[in-house]
Amino acid sequence: MTTRHSVDLCVIGAGSGGLSVASAAAQLGVSVVLIEKGRMGGDCLNYGCVPSKALIAAARHAHLMGAGAAFGIAPAEAKVDFKAVHDHVHAVIAAIAPNDSVERFTGLGVTVLLEAATFKDASTVVAGDHEVAARRFVVATGSSAGVPPIEGLADVAYLTNETVFENTKLPKHLIVIGGGPIGMELAQAHRRLGSEVTVLEMFEPLAKDDPELTSVVLDAIAADGVVVRAGIKVVRVQPFRHGVRVEIEQDGETVKVDGSHLLVAAGRSPNVEGLGLEAAGIAYSKRGIEVDEGLKTTNRRVYAIGDVAGGLQFTHVANYHAGLVIRNALFRLPVKVDASVIPWVTYTDPELAHVGLTEAEARERHGDIRVLRWPYHENDRAQAERRTKGLVKVVTSRKGRILGASIVGDHAGELIHAWSLAVSAKMKIKAMTGFVAPYPTLGEINKRAAYGYYAPSLGNPWLRRVIRILAKFG
Ligand SMILES: Cc1cc2nc3c(=O)[nH]c(=O)nc-3n(C[C@H](O)[C@H](O)[C@H](O)COP(=O)(O)OP(=O)(O)OC[C@H]3O[C@@H](n4cnc5c(N)ncnc54)[C@H](O)[C@@H]3O)c2cc1C
């Protein structure tokens, strides 16, 4: 028997974006149906951010055991119990899961349906035995690992982000197809936990970031012992002994790479299948659901947010989208997505973080720009921690407006916050010099980079020296 619901808001997908919309709307007294076909929490909690960061944390501990010599602490070989690492990863998921649970959302007054949702028409969604009519819909169905058309791939048992965190035995030799952030994070983590790791990348690894900074990460990953083969073509994959053989073309030669496990991390595909988007008059392509600058689809009562809406695919983007939809759908406020203020972080060691324009983008758009740099090795805290590899690079307009910043180094993901604020508040570089930074902190690197704006414009060497001294004490 069909149960009918008539509500203000129907949210499809209980991941980062959908949960944020549903909880905010429910707390504002709006009637909400939330539909989820898999696990509450979506990719981020179950197969993405959370397990990957938990695995990276375990890998860092293993690595640090062998990295104490410079501090006078004898290096020890880490003995990794991979089943226990697996359990740690799942304990972290379990610790966070209550925030995203059916119980929590039911408690907020949300009707949660654990079913697959399909549009029946422009204003009705069917989910199992339920039919939901709503004033507004939000599609937040996320994305899945893209599977490249490689000969033989379907015949081998390959891993994706949905299965790799289920491993209870350490892969002996993990081959990773894809040198993007997900591939590189997992490659380094597995290497540090004891796997041999080979990354196969068609273009350049971490190609979305500034090569001046990615080179620092790539050197560190190579020093850890990860083999990165870039500029290659994967020709075919086949089962080999108890594992897998990947045939690649590199510099005109065919090379065979044999491993015990294969991880496919070659991009993401938006989850649009089975949603009945045609029935609802919602246009989409393989890049995702088409949305306007206010996240509305071609069906004016339906919004699409997060990974399924194409664009940058991060949890904080899905949350940002959720905030915009709440403002527009519930308060009728005009909203406009501004992708230029979105930061991102790759959680390799060292971390790589970015916000705003890169140097190349800034030159193209603004022509005359200033590029400011400050290296970690000039920072006292970095010296004390012996974490001196890295730099902050800031791009400003000629007049000092902060256009973008990139950081590679320890805690880059934390240090980028200041620049994210600066970019989104359209601040000038002066603001980044006009506060007192506690000593000794890595954050002083940001301030020192900002002072660099003033130094070269001063012809007088004495004044340049004064600026350098002020930067140190100010
Ligand atoms: C390995 C990995 C590491 C990552 N690390 C980070 C990180 O460190 N930081 C970061 O910001 N981002 C990270 N991401 C990206 C992040 O996970 C996603 O950007 C984020 O989860 C997107 O949120 P979403 O709400 O769009 O989709 P999701 O969180 O994926 O939620 C979508 C939900 O919709 C459900 N669904 C799909 N179709 C239907 C249907 N027809 N009916 C009902 N339910 C449906 C799915 O089951 C899923 O639960 C990572 C991703 C991966 C894969």
The ligand as a Gaussian input file, in Angstrom:
#p B3LYP/6-31G(d) Opt

LIG

0 1
 C       38.202000       8.947000      -0.848000
 C       37.551000      10.316000      -0.783000
 C       38.075000      11.272000       0.065000
 C       37.472000      12.526000       0.164000
 N       38.021000      13.432000       1.000000
 C       37.455000      14.665000       1.106000
 C       37.993000      15.620000       2.005000
 O       38.982000      15.365000       2.705000
 N       37.384000      16.837000       2.093000
 C       36.287000      17.152000       1.332000
 O       35.773000      18.257000       1.446000
 N       35.767000      16.255000       0.463000
 C       36.315000      15.019000       0.333000
 N       35.774000      14.102000      -0.519000
 C       34.595000      14.497000      -1.324000
 C       33.313000      14.403000      -0.496000
 O       33.177000      13.105000       0.028000
 C       32.125000      14.749000      -1.379000
 O       32.377000      15.964000      -2.035000
 C       30.852000      14.883000      -0.556000
 O       30.553000      13.671000       0.086000
 C       29.694000      15.288000      -1.474000
 O       28.519000      15.384000      -0.734000
 P       27.115000      15.142000      -1.441000
 O       26.073000      15.488000      -0.426000
 O       27.074000      15.819000      -2.739000
 O       27.089000      13.574000      -1.763000
 P       27.266000      12.310000      -0.810000
 O       27.883000      12.664000       0.465000
 O       27.934000      11.257000      -1.598000
 O       25.770000      11.848000      -0.539000
 C       24.940000      11.415000      -1.567000
 C       23.949000      10.417000      -1.002000
 O       22.869000      10.253000      -1.920000
 C       22.448000       8.897000      -1.897000
 N       21.699000       8.617000      -3.135000
 C       22.177000       8.566000      -4.402000
 N       21.165000       8.321000      -5.264000
 C       20.028000       8.209000      -4.528000
 C       18.679000       7.945000      -4.831000
 N       18.256000       7.769000      -6.085000
 N       17.791000       7.886000      -3.820000
 C       18.169000       8.070000      -2.537000
 N       19.449000       8.316000      -2.194000
 C       20.377000       8.395000      -3.164000
 C       23.785000       8.149000      -1.786000
 O       23.555000       6.843000      -1.295000
 C       24.551000       9.033000      -0.808000
 O       24.379000       8.613000       0.515000
 C       36.339000      12.832000      -0.622000
 C       35.799000      11.869000      -1.470000
 C       36.391000      10.625000      -1.554000
 C       35.795000       9.610000      -2.480000

